[in-house]
Amino acid sequence: MTRVAAGEVSAVFAGQVYCTMIEGCQRVLDVGRAATWTAALTRWCDRQPGLVPFTGQCAVHRGQMCTLSGAFRDAIAEFDAALARYLDTSASAAGLAFAERGEVYRILGDLDNAELSFSQAGAHGYDPQPALARLWLARGRAQAAAGEAQCLLLESTEPVLRARILPGAVEILLATGAVAQSRPLAAELAEIGDRFGCVALQAKAAFASGTVELADDDPAGALPYLRKARQQWMELHCPYEAARCQAAIGRGLLALSDSDSARAELAAAGRIFDALGARPDAEAVADLLGPDAHPAGLSDREVEVLRLVATGRSNGQIAETLTLSEKTVSRHLSNIFAKLDVNTRTAATAYAYEHGLM
């Protein structure tokens, strides 16, 4: 790589090396290295504008990084840029760009464009599975999705390839109630993640294990997995995946009857989904919160405190009314200010009246 970076090899050879390195990182979900190599390829392509195949490949890799970082509209723009370069030169490369674009459309809830993109991927010789099976699940075709997932698992023996299939397979099978069948798949994914040592793969495995425990009515067993996965995704700066974990944590807390904590987690996840444009996930969270959910993710206790603040009571008076310590009231008030994005009791009072909390 030293010779490549120093410009001591041909441009074509250098481009092939960059792409091979990125594709290797992508295959094992080594997100950090993939991002580093993609940035390096971008700088290299800026100096080689005439090498259309590599500038197209660079756009695909940038799109993949945008997807991981939650910049979904930017990702679509990158995949479209890649297609503009590829369609007349490389059918297989265009197929990959179509498939990646389809996955982003699925996350955004634009299922028609997702299906069209996956169809175009297939027409260009690229198999869009397992992403297509997840689209079928989103369209309510759970049994068809499960059948495809099982076929993919039977056909695939290489660990790297199975690691790509297993997360979706667990999700799909759990949706059909096949908990017992999902458990060994989650365990296999965890073993592969530990073998390769890639944080994103380990995060996917932890999330899969957590969702299996949730489906098996063991929320207490699920939460450590889900919290681990969320932390790992946050460290990788992948907000969508982290929010999926947070939403699952909220489901676990609901099952444990910790309503206030559950609502806080679900509301926070919902805000992230809304900001990213991930409509299906946002709607799923809204359904869990129900029509009586408080605005801004406020818990029941925080609403009680806010209402008393709005009547002009001091922290000491609120503590006496609610039988709390002043320290606890102060903590609630700090959380309220943060959630409402305000700095004063007057602004918090105005929010309470404007949003019908009084």
C-alpha positions as CSV (number, residue, x, y, z in Angstrom):
1,M,0.0,0.0,0.0
2,T,2.9,2.3,0.5
3,R,3.7,2.2,-3.2
4,V,0.0,2.8,-4.1
5,A,-0.2,5.8,-1.8
6,A,3.1,7.1,-3.2
7,G,1.8,6.8,-6.8
8,E,4.4,4.3,-7.8
9,V,2.0,1.9,-9.5
10,S,-0.3,2.3,-12.5
11,A,-3.6,4.1,-11.9
12,V,-5.6,1.1,-12.9
13,F,-3.7,-1.2,-10.5
14,A,-4.0,1.4,-7.7
15,G,-7.8,1.7,-8.2
16,Q,-8.1,-2.1,-8.0
17,V,-6.2,-2.2,-4.8
18,Y,-8.4,0.5,-3.2
19,C,-11.6,-1.2,-4.2
20,T,-10.4,-4.6,-3.1
21,M,-9.5,-3.3,0.3
22,I,-12.9,-1.6,0.7
23,E,-14.8,-4.6,-0.5
24,G,-13.0,-6.8,1.9
25,C,-13.8,-4.5,4.8
26,Q,-17.5,-4.4,3.7
27,R,-17.7,-8.2,3.6
28,V,-16.8,-8.5,7.2
29,L,-18.5,-5.2,8.3
30,D,-15.2,-3.6,9.3
31,V,-16.9,-0.2,9.3
32,G,-14.0,1.9,10.6
33,R,-11.5,0.6,8.0
34,A,-14.1,0.8,5.2
35,A,-14.6,4.4,6.0
36,T,-10.9,5.2,6.0
37,W,-10.3,3.4,2.7
38,T,-13.4,5.1,1.1
39,A,-12.0,8.5,2.1
40,A,-8.7,7.6,0.6
41,L,-10.3,6.3,-2.6
42,T,-12.3,9.5,-2.9
43,R,-9.2,11.6,-2.7
44,W,-7.5,9.4,-5.3
45,C,-10.5,9.5,-7.6
46,D,-10.5,13.3,-7.4
47,R,-7.1,13.1,-9.1
48,Q,-8.3,10.6,-11.7
49,P,-11.5,12.0,-13.1
50,G,-11.2,10.1,-16.4
51,L,-11.2,6.6,-14.8
52,V,-15.0,6.2,-14.9
53,P,-15.2,2.6,-13.4
54,F,-13.3,3.8,-10.3
55,T,-15.2,7.0,-9.9
56,G,-18.4,5.0,-10.1
57,Q,-17.2,2.5,-7.6
58,C,-16.1,5.3,-5.3
59,A,-19.7,6.7,-5.4
60,V,-21.0,3.3,-4.4
61,H,-18.7,3.1,-1.4
62,R,-19.5,6.6,-0.4
63,G,-23.2,5.7,-0.6
64,Q,-22.6,2.7,1.6
65,M,-20.9,4.9,4.2
66,C,-23.7,7.4,4.0
67,T,-26.2,4.6,4.7
68,L,-24.3,3.5,7.8
69,S,-24.2,7.1,9.0
70,G,-27.9,7.6,8.5
71,A,-27.5,10.1,5.7
72,F,-30.0,8.2,3.6
73,R,-30.8,10.9,1.0
74,D,-27.1,11.5,0.4
75,A,-26.7,7.8,0.0
76,I,-29.4,7.7,-2.7
77,A,-27.6,10.6,-4.5
78,E,-24.3,8.7,-4.4
79,F,-25.9,5.5,-5.8
80,D,-27.6,7.6,-8.6
81,A,-24.2,9.1,-9.3
82,A,-22.7,5.7,-9.6
83,L,-25.4,4.5,-11.9
84,A,-24.9,7.5,-14.2
85,R,-21.3,6.2,-14.7
86,Y,-22.0,2.5,-14.7
87,L,-25.1,1.9,-16.9
88,D,-23.2,2.1,-20.2
89,T,-20.0,0.4,-18.9
90,S,-20.6,-2.3,-16.3
91,A,-23.9,-4.2,-15.8
92,S,-22.8,-6.0,-12.6
93,A,-21.5,-2.9,-11.0
94,A,-24.8,-1.1,-11.8
95,G,-26.6,-4.0,-10.2
96,L,-24.9,-3.5,-6.9
97,A,-25.7,0.2,-7.0
98,F,-29.4,-0.6,-7.7
99,A,-29.5,-3.1,-4.8
100,E,-27.9,-0.7,-2.3
101,R,-30.3,2.0,-3.4
102,G,-33.2,-0.4,-2.9
103,E,-32.2,-1.1,0.7
104,V,-32.1,2.6,1.5
105,Y,-35.6,3.1,0.0
106,R,-36.8,0.1,2.1
107,I,-35.5,1.8,5.3
108,L,-37.2,5.1,4.3
109,G,-40.5,3.2,3.7
110,D,-40.6,3.9,0.0
111,L,-41.4,0.3,-0.8
112,D,-42.4,0.8,-4.4
113,N,-39.0,2.4,-5.3
114,A,-37.3,-0.3,-3.2
115,E,-39.0,-3.0,-5.2
116,L,-38.1,-1.2,-8.5
117,S,-34.5,-0.9,-7.5
118,F,-34.2,-4.5,-6.5
119,S,-35.8,-5.5,-9.8
120,Q,-33.3,-3.4,-11.7
121,A,-30.5,-5.0,-9.7
122,G,-31.7,-8.4,-10.8
123,A,-32.0,-7.3,-14.4
124,H,-28.3,-6.3,-14.3
125,G,-27.2,-9.6,-13.0
126,Y,-27.0,-8.8,-9.3
127,D,-28.9,-10.9,-6.7
128,P,-30.6,-8.5,-4.3
129,Q,-31.1,-11.1,-1.6
130,P,-31.3,-11.0,1.4
131,A,-32.4,-7.4,1.2
132,L,-35.3,-8.3,-1.1
133,A,-36.6,-10.8,1.5
134,R,-36.8,-8.0,4.1
135,L,-38.8,-6.0,1.6
136,W,-41.2,-8.9,1.3
137,L,-41.5,-8.9,5.1
138,A,-42.3,-5.2,5.0
139,R,-45.0,-5.8,2.5
140,G,-46.6,-8.4,4.8
141,R,-45.3,-11.5,2.9
142,A,-43.6,-13.0,6.0
143,Q,-43.9,-16.6,4.9
144,A,-42.3,-15.9,1.5
145,A,-39.6,-14.0,3.2
146,A,-39.0,-16.8,5.7
147,G,-38.8,-19.4,2.9
148,E,-36.2,-17.3,1.0
149,A,-34.2,-16.8,4.2
150,Q,-34.1,-20.6,4.8
151,C,-33.0,-21.2,1.2
152,L,-30.2,-18.7,1.4
153,L,-29.0,-20.3,4.6
154,L,-29.0,-23.8,3.1
155,E,-27.1,-22.6,0.0
156,S,-24.5,-20.6,1.9
157,T,-21.7,-22.2,3.9
158,E,-18.9,-19.6,3.9
159,P,-18.9,-17.7,7.2
160,V,-18.5,-14.3,5.6
161,L,-21.5,-14.9,3.4
162,R,-23.6,-16.3,6.2
163,A,-22.8,-13.2,8.3
164,R,-24.5,-11.1,5.6
165,I,-27.6,-13.4,5.6
166,L,-28.0,-14.2,9.3
167,P,-29.2,-10.8,10.7
168,G,-32.1,-10.6,8.2
169,A,-32.8,-14.3,8.6
170,V,-33.2,-13.9,12.4
171,E,-35.5,-10.8,11.9
172,I,-37.6,-12.5,9.4
173,L,-38.0,-15.8,11.3
174,L,-38.9,-14.0,14.5
175,A,-41.6,-12.2,12.6
176,T,-43.1,-15.6,11.8
177,G,-42.8,-16.8,15.4
178,A,-40.0,-19.2,14.7
179,V,-38.1,-18.4,17.9
180,A,-36.5,-21.8,18.4
181,Q,-35.2,-21.7,14.8
182,S,-33.8,-18.2,15.3
183,R,-31.8,-18.9,18.4
184,P,-29.0,-21.0,16.9
185,L,-28.7,-18.5,14.0
186,A,-28.1,-15.7,16.5
187,A,-25.6,-17.8,18.3
188,E,-23.8,-18.6,15.0
189,L,-23.7,-14.9,14.1
190,A,-22.2,-14.1,17.5
191,E,-19.5,-16.8,16.9
192,I,-18.7,-15.3,13.5
193,G,-18.5,-11.8,15.0
194,D,-16.1,-13.0,17.7
195,R,-14.0,-14.8,15.2
196,F,-13.5,-11.8,12.9
197,G,-13.5,-9.3,15.7
198,C,-15.3,-6.6,13.8
199,V,-17.4,-4.3,16.1
200,A,-20.3,-3.8,13.6
201,L,-20.6,-7.6,13.2
202,Q,-20.6,-8.1,16.9
203,A,-23.3,-5.4,17.3
204,K,-25.5,-7.1,14.7
205,A,-25.0,-10.4,16.7
206,A,-25.8,-8.8,20.0
207,F,-29.0,-7.2,18.5
208,A,-30.0,-10.5,17.0
209,S,-29.5,-12.3,20.4
210,G,-31.5,-9.5,22.2
211,T,-34.4,-9.7,19.8
212,V,-34.5,-13.5,20.2
213,E,-34.7,-13.2,24.0
214,L,-37.4,-10.6,23.6
215,A,-39.4,-12.9,21.4
216,D,-38.9,-15.7,23.9
217,D,-40.5,-13.6,26.7
218,D,-37.2,-13.0,28.5
219,P,-36.9,-9.2,28.4
220,A,-34.4,-9.2,31.3
221,G,-32.2,-11.5,29.3
222,A,-32.6,-9.3,26.2
223,L,-31.6,-6.0,27.7
224,P,-27.8,-6.6,28.2
225,Y,-27.5,-7.7,24.5
226,L,-29.5,-4.7,23.3
227,R,-27.6,-2.2,25.4
228,K,-24.3,-3.7,24.2
229,A,-25.4,-3.4,20.6
230,R,-26.6,0.1,21.0
231,Q,-23.3,1.2,22.6
232,Q,-21.3,-0.4,19.8
233,W,-23.4,1.2,17.0
234,M,-23.0,4.6,18.8
235,E,-19.2,4.2,18.9
236,L,-19.3,3.5,15.2
237,H,-21.5,6.6,14.6
238,C,-24.3,4.6,13.1
239,P,-27.5,6.4,14.4
240,Y,-30.1,4.3,12.6
241,E,-28.8,1.0,13.9
242,A,-28.3,2.5,17.4
243,A,-31.9,3.8,17.4
244,R,-33.2,0.3,16.4
245,C,-31.5,-1.1,19.4
246,Q,-32.9,1.7,21.6
247,A,-36.4,1.0,20.3
248,A,-35.9,-2.7,21.2
249,I,-34.7,-1.7,24.7
250,G,-37.9,0.3,25.0
251,R,-39.9,-2.8,24.1
252,G,-38.0,-4.8,26.7
253,L,-38.7,-2.2,29.4
254,L,-42.3,-2.2,28.5
255,A,-42.4,-5.9,29.0
256,L,-40.8,-5.4,32.4
257,S,-43.5,-2.8,33.3
258,D,-41.0,0.0,33.6
259,S,-43.3,2.3,31.7
260,D,-41.5,5.6,32.3
261,S,-38.1,4.3,31.2
262,A,-39.7,2.5,28.2
263,R,-41.4,5.6,27.0
264,A,-38.2,7.7,27.3
265,E,-36.3,5.1,25.3
266,L,-39.0,4.8,22.7
267,A,-39.5,8.5,22.3
268,A,-35.8,9.1,21.9
269,A,-35.6,6.4,19.3
270,G,-38.6,7.9,17.5
271,R,-37.0,11.3,17.4
272,I,-33.9,9.8,15.7
273,F,-36.1,7.8,13.2
274,D,-38.0,11.0,12.4
275,A,-34.8,13.0,11.9
276,L,-33.4,10.3,9.6
277,G,-36.6,9.8,7.6
278,A,-36.9,6.2,8.6
279,R,-40.7,6.2,8.5
280,P,-41.6,2.6,9.1
281,D,-39.5,2.5,12.3
282,A,-40.9,5.8,13.4
283,E,-44.4,4.5,12.9
284,A,-43.7,1.3,14.8
285,V,-42.4,3.3,17.8
286,A,-45.4,5.6,17.7
287,D,-47.7,2.6,17.8
288,L,-45.8,1.3,20.9
289,L,-46.1,4.7,22.6
290,G,-49.8,4.9,21.8
291,P,-52.0,8.0,21.5
292,D,-51.5,9.0,25.1
293,A,-47.7,9.4,24.8
294,H,-46.4,12.7,26.2
295,P,-44.7,15.1,23.8
296,A,-40.9,15.3,23.6
297,G,-40.6,11.9,25.3
298,L,-41.5,13.2,28.7
299,S,-42.3,10.6,31.3
300,D,-45.4,10.6,33.4
301,R,-43.4,11.8,36.4
302,E,-41.7,14.6,34.3
303,V,-45.1,15.8,33.2
304,E,-46.2,15.9,36.9
305,V,-43.1,18.0,37.7
306,L,-43.6,20.3,34.7
307,R,-47.3,21.0,35.6
308,L,-46.2,22.0,39.1
309,V,-43.4,24.2,37.7
310,A,-46.0,25.9,35.5
311,T,-48.1,26.7,38.6
312,G,-45.1,28.6,39.9
313,R,-44.1,26.2,42.6
314,S,-40.5,26.0,43.8
315,N,-38.4,22.8,43.8
316,G,-39.0,22.4,47.5
317,Q,-42.8,22.8,47.1
318,I,-42.8,20.3,44.3
319,A,-40.8,17.8,46.4
320,E,-43.3,18.1,49.2
321,T,-46.3,17.7,46.9
322,L,-44.9,14.6,45.1
323,T,-43.1,13.1,48.2
324,L,-39.7,13.4,46.5
325,S,-36.3,14.8,47.5
326,E,-35.4,18.2,46.2
327,K,-32.4,16.5,44.5
328,T,-34.8,14.2,42.6
329,V,-36.9,17.1,41.6
330,S,-33.9,19.0,40.4
331,R,-32.8,16.0,38.3
332,H,-36.3,15.7,36.8
333,L,-36.3,19.4,35.9
334,S,-32.8,19.1,34.3
335,N,-34.2,16.2,32.1
336,I,-37.3,18.2,31.3
337,F,-35.2,21.2,30.1
338,A,-33.0,18.9,28.0
339,K,-36.0,17.2,26.3
340,L,-37.8,20.5,25.7
341,D,-34.6,22.2,24.6
342,V,-35.2,25.1,27.0
343,N,-33.2,26.8,29.7
344,T,-35.7,28.5,31.9
345,R,-38.8,27.6,34.0
346,T,-40.7,30.3,32.1
347,A,-39.9,28.6,28.7
348,A,-40.9,25.2,30.1
349,T,-44.2,26.7,31.4
350,A,-44.9,28.1,28.0
351,Y,-44.2,24.7,26.4
352,A,-46.6,23.0,28.9
353,Y,-49.5,25.4,27.9
354,E,-48.7,25.3,24.2
355,H,-48.8,21.5,24.2
356,G,-51.9,20.9,26.3
357,L,-50.2,19.5,29.3
358,M,-52.0,21.8,31.8
